[in-house]
Amino acid sequence: MEAQKVPIKVEAKLLLPREEYTLMARKHFEKKGYRVHSGLQFGSDLVLYADSPDRVHSDFCVHVIPEGEILH
């Protein structure tokens, strides 16, 4: 007997609180004039550049800590 294929409905998930805070931080630093990139490869949430990443090193690595989260 062959297994039946059942269609799976995937619904859009809401942003997690951490993702919301990261997006808020990204927008904040973009308004300040920084070029904002993912900091995943550097072990942070965001990386800030004052100029093109091809021309300069990053100025800051940003760790986003949501309100109420405890650092260990």
Order of alpha helices (4+ residues) and beta strands (2+ residues): alpha-beta-beta-beta
